[in-house]
Amino acid sequence: MTATLDLFEGLLERRLEASDRYFASESRRLAELCRTMAERFERGGRLLAVGSSPQGWSDAHHVAVEFVHPVIVGKRALPALAVDPGAVDVLRRADDMVISFEPLTILAGDEWILEPVDDDPFVRQELAETAYHCLWELVHVFFEHLGSSSAGAGASGFLYPFLSTEDHDLDAVVEDVRSSVELKATETAELRERTLVGSREALVAAGATVRRALDEGGTLFAFGNGGSATDAMDLVADLRAAPPIGNRAWPSRRALDLTGNSAILSALANDIGPNALYSRQLIAYGRPGDVAVALSTSGGSANIVEALVEARRRGLATIAFVGYDGGRIAAEALADHVIVSPSEYIPRIQEAQASAYHLLRELVG
């Protein structure tokens, strides 16, 4: 237990220090990039997200879903696509932008390399996620000053207290956005710490459960909706082939992403309904000794709840990463191990959850 606590403290401290360094040095460039991206979106550009590894592919899908389906109330959907690297030249047109990972790079006229400097690929990916979350959150600020809206911040005004319907000098707006990037990074670091410290015992127990199940021949099934679906993709990618940390290589672990087969998902949604997306797959694949891992920012999505209930019915161990106050999953103890990121803001929840499931991977070994 002492070794585990030392591991937690060391990994958390590394993340907090890396976040401070990264956003202090890159907040200005992120703000300037938001302006550049807004200008290109206004001219009809799209954002093409490209992943060259399983982890990068999960990030590409995450970028696409966040820009197309923004959770900021009243903000417009922006055209973003997750595309295979070989399709970029075929699909790309004037004013399109390309975001890729490992290193985090955005081509938007100029090449913007924004890769965090850290030896731990998990840490780099977590900071990159916060960076691209900031891009989609704050690119909307510039639309208010480029003629596409006169609504100010609208219902999301509490997120952007510097916005109004008045005209602003765009250089001054860039400075306001730079400050907002640093504020969001601070909020992420604080939530990451609350999540990892507050759910430390649950994470340790979950790690032991997963390790035992996989060592005994079981399979881990991961699932979620939207951005959480991409987190399920990432967790499975890390279990199957985690990137090495220094000289440390990871054993490949048996894991399956239940969000990955579009034919199965569309058939279930069309013929039965979206609540059966994951429970039906667990009926097909799950057996006693396996593990079901749910990722949900709300803690109450109907298809996630149904899947956890079905998993227990079939003798699977259950783990849930949830936001808010834990929702139904925590209130009704629908999972054996519940890791809560206590926030009501979805991007921050997802960023903290990424750290939590990366630590789970460290514990599983």
VMD Tcl script that draws the C-alpha trace (Angstrom):
set ca {
  {0.00 0.00 0.00}
  {2.84 2.42 0.80}
  {4.34 1.81 -2.63}
  {0.96 2.47 -4.23}
  {0.51 5.73 -2.33}
  {3.99 6.83 -3.35}
  {3.12 6.00 -6.98}
  {-0.04 8.11 -6.76}
  {1.72 11.07 -5.21}
  {4.53 10.97 -7.74}
  {2.27 10.66 -10.78}
  {-0.06 13.41 -9.55}
  {2.78 15.80 -8.76}
  {4.30 15.19 -12.18}
  {1.02 16.07 -13.85}
  {0.52 19.25 -11.84}
  {4.05 20.49 -12.52}
  {3.85 19.62 -16.23}
  {0.53 21.44 -16.56}
  {1.90 24.59 -14.92}
  {4.91 24.62 -17.25}
  {3.02 23.86 -20.41}
  {0.17 26.35 -20.16}
  {2.36 29.14 -18.81}
  {4.51 28.81 -21.93}
  {1.82 28.06 -24.53}
  {-1.28 30.04 -23.46}
  {-0.47 32.95 -25.74}
  {0.07 30.75 -28.79}
  {-3.14 28.83 -28.06}
  {-5.03 32.13 -27.95}
  {-3.50 33.28 -31.23}
  {-4.33 29.93 -32.80}
  {-7.96 30.28 -31.69}
  {-8.09 33.56 -33.62}
  {-6.52 31.99 -36.70}
  {-8.88 29.02 -36.59}
  {-11.93 31.26 -36.18}
  {-10.93 33.26 -39.24}
  {-10.55 30.09 -41.31}
  {-13.84 28.63 -40.05}
  {-15.50 31.90 -41.04}
  {-14.16 31.47 -44.58}
  {-15.64 27.97 -44.81}
  {-12.69 25.95 -43.55}
  {-12.99 22.61 -41.80}
  {-10.83 20.90 -39.19}
  {-9.45 17.51 -40.28}
  {-8.26 15.44 -37.32}
  {-5.70 12.74 -38.05}
  {-4.40 9.98 -35.81}
  {-1.41 7.81 -36.68}
  {-1.65 5.48 -33.65}
  {-4.60 3.95 -31.76}
  {-4.19 6.62 -29.08}
  {-3.94 9.39 -31.68}
  {-6.99 7.99 -33.46}
  {-8.99 8.30 -30.23}
  {-7.86 11.93 -29.96}
  {-8.86 12.56 -33.58}
  {-12.36 11.28 -32.88}
  {-12.49 13.29 -29.67}
  {-11.65 16.50 -31.54}
  {-14.28 15.77 -34.19}
  {-17.11 15.11 -31.77}
  {-16.35 18.16 -29.63}
  {-16.29 20.62 -32.54}
  {-19.36 19.16 -34.27}
  {-21.37 18.65 -31.07}
  {-20.36 21.48 -28.71}
  {-21.54 21.20 -25.12}
  {-21.41 24.99 -24.67}
  {-25.02 26.11 -24.76}
  {-25.91 28.19 -27.80}
  {-22.63 27.74 -29.65}
  {-22.58 26.64 -33.26}
  {-21.48 23.28 -34.58}
  {-18.17 23.54 -36.39}
  {-17.13 21.24 -39.26}
  {-14.57 18.72 -38.05}
  {-13.78 15.24 -39.35}
  {-11.65 12.38 -38.05}
  {-9.88 11.11 -41.17}
  {-7.28 8.54 -42.09}
  {-3.87 10.11 -42.80}
  {-4.05 8.87 -46.38}
  {-7.31 10.72 -46.98}
  {-6.09 14.19 -45.98}
  {-4.78 15.19 -49.40}
  {-7.97 13.93 -51.07}
  {-10.35 15.73 -48.71}
  {-8.43 18.91 -47.91}
  {-9.54 22.15 -49.54}
  {-8.81 25.87 -49.16}
  {-8.92 27.13 -45.56}
  {-9.16 23.61 -44.12}
  {-6.99 22.93 -41.08}
  {-5.33 19.71 -39.97}
  {-4.73 18.63 -36.37}
  {-2.52 15.64 -35.67}
  {-0.98 14.12 -32.58}
  {2.35 12.80 -31.35}
  {3.41 15.60 -31.61}
  {0.34 17.81 -31.20}
  {0.45 19.84 -34.42}
  {-2.07 22.11 -36.15}
  {-1.67 23.18 -39.77}
  {-3.66 26.39 -40.18}
  {-1.70 28.40 -42.70}
  {1.39 28.09 -40.52}
  {2.45 24.97 -38.65}
  {1.74 25.20 -34.93}
  {3.58 22.55 -32.91}
  {2.14 22.51 -29.38}
  {3.48 19.24 -28.01}
  {3.98 19.23 -24.23}
  {7.56 18.50 -23.21}
  {7.46 15.49 -20.89}
  {8.94 11.99 -20.97}
  {5.60 10.38 -20.02}
  {3.32 9.85 -23.06}
  {0.27 9.66 -20.79}
  {1.04 13.11 -19.40}
  {1.64 14.51 -22.88}
  {-1.69 13.16 -24.09}
  {-3.57 14.56 -21.08}
  {-2.13 18.03 -21.60}
  {-2.79 17.84 -25.33}
  {-6.44 17.02 -24.57}
  {-6.76 20.12 -22.41}
  {-5.11 22.14 -25.19}
  {-7.52 21.05 -27.91}
  {-10.45 21.44 -25.52}
  {-9.34 25.05 -25.04}
  {-9.22 25.50 -28.81}
  {-12.82 24.44 -29.36}
  {-14.07 26.24 -26.26}
  {-12.38 29.53 -27.06}
  {-12.50 29.66 -30.85}
  {-16.13 30.74 -30.37}
  {-14.98 33.92 -28.65}
  {-13.63 35.29 -31.90}
  {-16.82 34.64 -33.83}
  {-18.40 37.34 -31.66}
  {-15.92 39.80 -33.20}
  {-15.79 38.51 -36.78}
  {-19.36 39.35 -37.69}
  {-21.02 35.94 -37.26}
  {-22.97 36.77 -34.10}
  {-24.25 39.68 -32.08}
  {-25.40 37.57 -29.16}
  {-22.36 38.05 -26.95}
  {-21.61 35.06 -24.73}
  {-25.29 34.21 -24.34}
  {-26.05 31.36 -21.95}
  {-22.34 30.60 -21.63}
  {-21.48 34.09 -20.40}
  {-20.29 32.76 -17.06}
  {-17.49 30.98 -18.95}
  {-16.38 34.15 -20.75}
  {-16.93 37.14 -18.42}
  {-14.94 39.42 -20.76}
  {-17.42 39.01 -23.63}
  {-20.15 41.48 -24.54}
  {-21.79 42.75 -27.71}
  {-19.34 45.65 -27.85}
  {-16.59 45.67 -30.45}
  {-13.16 44.80 -29.11}
  {-9.75 45.17 -30.61}
  {-8.83 41.58 -31.56}
  {-5.39 41.89 -30.00}
  {-7.08 42.71 -26.71}
  {-9.39 39.72 -27.18}
  {-6.34 37.50 -27.74}
  {-4.99 38.65 -24.38}
  {-8.33 37.90 -22.70}
  {-8.36 34.45 -24.28}
  {-4.79 33.83 -23.15}
  {-5.89 34.50 -19.57}
  {-8.87 32.20 -20.05}
  {-6.61 29.38 -21.25}
  {-4.54 29.65 -18.09}
  {-7.68 29.75 -15.95}
  {-9.04 26.62 -17.60}
  {-5.71 24.85 -17.12}
  {-5.78 25.73 -13.42}
  {-9.32 24.39 -13.12}
  {-8.25 21.17 -14.83}
  {-5.28 20.72 -12.50}
  {-7.47 21.29 -9.44}
  {-10.09 18.80 -10.62}
  {-7.44 16.27 -11.54}
  {-6.10 16.50 -7.99}
  {-9.58 16.22 -6.41}
  {-10.35 13.21 -8.59}
  {-7.17 11.29 -7.92}
  {-7.00 12.07 -4.22}
  {-10.72 11.69 -3.55}
  {-11.01 8.40 -5.46}
  {-7.62 6.98 -4.58}
  {-8.99 3.96 -2.71}
  {-11.50 3.22 -5.47}
  {-8.78 3.43 -8.11}
  {-6.45 1.13 -6.18}
  {-9.24 -1.40 -5.72}
  {-10.24 -1.11 -9.38}
  {-6.64 -1.67 -10.46}
  {-6.45 -4.83 -8.37}
  {-9.77 -6.06 -9.80}
  {-8.69 -5.50 -13.40}
  {-5.26 -7.03 -12.92}
  {-6.71 -10.16 -11.31}
  {-9.35 -10.54 -14.00}
  {-6.92 -10.13 -16.88}
  {-4.29 -12.36 -15.27}
  {-6.95 -15.09 -15.01}
  {-7.92 -14.85 -18.67}
  {-10.72 -12.32 -18.52}
  {-11.48 -9.48 -20.91}
  {-12.06 -5.80 -20.18}
  {-14.93 -4.13 -22.07}
  {-15.00 -0.32 -22.21}
  {-17.83 1.93 -23.37}
  {-19.16 5.48 -23.25}
  {-20.98 8.12 -25.31}
  {-19.57 10.98 -27.36}
  {-16.27 12.18 -25.92}
  {-16.49 9.36 -23.39}
  {-16.64 6.89 -26.28}
  {-13.26 8.20 -27.42}
  {-11.98 7.74 -23.87}
  {-13.10 4.11 -24.05}
  {-11.13 3.83 -27.31}
  {-8.08 5.30 -25.61}
  {-8.29 3.07 -22.54}
  {-8.51 -0.04 -24.72}
  {-5.61 1.17 -26.87}
  {-3.51 1.68 -23.74}
  {-4.33 -1.78 -22.43}
  {-3.53 -3.48 -25.71}
  {-0.39 -1.50 -26.59}
  {0.51 1.30 -24.20}
  {3.29 3.61 -25.39}
  {6.58 2.89 -23.57}
  {7.68 5.18 -20.77}
  {11.46 5.41 -20.97}
  {12.75 1.83 -20.94}
  {9.51 0.51 -19.49}
  {7.51 -1.73 -21.82}
  {3.93 -2.72 -21.09}
  {2.44 -6.21 -21.46}
  {-0.44 -6.40 -23.91}
  {-3.76 -6.86 -22.12}
  {-7.04 -8.30 -23.40}
  {-9.52 -5.45 -23.91}
  {-12.39 -4.64 -26.28}
  {-13.89 -1.27 -27.19}
  {-17.69 -1.62 -27.41}
  {-17.97 1.75 -29.18}
  {-15.90 0.70 -32.17}
  {-18.20 -1.24 -34.51}
  {-20.49 1.18 -36.33}
  {-22.50 -1.63 -37.97}
  {-23.38 -3.15 -34.59}
  {-24.11 0.22 -33.02}
  {-26.33 1.43 -35.86}
  {-28.19 -1.90 -36.01}
  {-28.91 -1.84 -32.30}
  {-29.92 1.83 -32.32}
  {-32.23 1.30 -35.30}
  {-33.81 -2.03 -34.33}
  {-33.94 -1.86 -30.54}
  {-32.98 1.65 -29.44}
  {-29.90 3.47 -28.13}
  {-30.37 2.20 -24.58}
  {-29.29 -1.28 -25.72}
  {-26.04 -0.24 -27.42}
  {-23.75 -1.71 -24.80}
  {-25.92 -4.08 -22.77}
  {-26.66 -6.12 -25.90}
  {-22.97 -6.44 -26.69}
  {-22.24 -7.57 -23.13}
  {-24.91 -10.25 -23.56}
  {-23.01 -11.45 -26.62}
  {-19.45 -11.18 -25.30}
  {-19.40 -11.00 -21.52}
  {-18.83 -13.88 -19.14}
  {-18.08 -14.26 -15.44}
  {-14.55 -13.09 -14.71}
  {-14.61 -10.25 -17.23}
  {-14.67 -6.54 -16.39}
  {-16.99 -3.80 -17.67}
  {-15.63 -0.25 -17.56}
  {-18.13 2.59 -18.08}
  {-17.15 6.18 -18.79}
  {-19.87 8.79 -18.28}
  {-19.61 12.48 -17.49}
  {-23.18 12.56 -16.13}
  {-23.18 9.26 -14.28}
  {-26.73 8.61 -15.45}
  {-26.88 7.91 -19.20}
  {-29.53 5.25 -19.80}
  {-27.40 3.01 -22.02}
  {-24.52 3.14 -19.53}
  {-26.81 2.26 -16.63}
  {-28.36 -0.63 -18.58}
  {-24.93 -1.96 -19.48}
  {-23.74 -1.92 -15.88}
  {-26.90 -3.70 -14.73}
  {-26.46 -6.32 -17.44}
  {-22.77 -6.73 -16.58}
  {-23.58 -7.50 -12.97}
  {-26.34 -9.88 -14.00}
  {-23.74 -11.81 -15.97}
  {-21.08 -11.90 -13.25}
  {-18.72 -9.23 -14.58}
  {-16.83 -6.89 -12.28}
  {-17.85 -3.28 -12.89}
  {-15.94 0.02 -12.82}
  {-17.31 3.48 -13.59}
  {-15.61 6.82 -14.23}
  {-18.24 9.50 -13.67}
  {-18.61 13.26 -13.24}
  {-20.92 15.63 -11.38}
  {-21.72 14.03 -8.00}
  {-21.59 10.54 -9.50}
  {-25.19 10.53 -10.73}
  {-27.32 7.40 -10.60}
  {-24.29 5.18 -10.86}
  {-22.85 6.41 -7.57}
  {-26.19 6.99 -5.81}
  {-27.46 3.49 -6.56}
  {-24.05 1.76 -6.31}
  {-24.38 0.41 -9.85}
  {-20.65 -0.30 -10.14}
  {-18.24 -2.09 -7.83}
  {-15.71 0.74 -8.08}
  {-16.79 4.32 -8.82}
  {-14.23 7.05 -9.59}
  {-15.85 10.50 -9.37}
  {-14.58 13.73 -10.94}
  {-16.67 16.25 -8.97}
  {-17.48 18.89 -11.57}
  {-20.43 19.93 -13.73}
  {-18.33 20.99 -16.72}
  {-17.84 18.21 -19.25}
  {-14.40 19.11 -20.73}
  {-12.83 19.37 -17.29}
  {-14.44 16.07 -16.25}
  {-13.04 14.29 -19.30}
  {-9.57 15.68 -18.71}
  {-9.56 14.47 -15.11}
  {-10.94 11.09 -16.16}
  {-8.09 10.68 -18.64}
  {-5.61 11.00 -15.78}
  {-7.63 8.54 -13.71}
  {-7.80 5.79 -16.32}
  {-4.13 6.32 -17.19}
  {-3.35 5.70 -13.53}
  {-5.57 2.62 -13.68}
  {-3.36 1.38 -16.52}
  {-0.28 2.02 -14.37}
  {-1.83 -0.02 -11.54}
  {-2.77 -2.92 -13.81}
  {0.76 -3.12 -15.20}
}
mol new
graphics top color blue
foreach p $ca { graphics top sphere $p radius 0.5 }
foreach p [lrange $ca 0 end-1] q [lrange $ca 1 end] { graphics top cylinder $p $q radius 0.2 }
display resetview
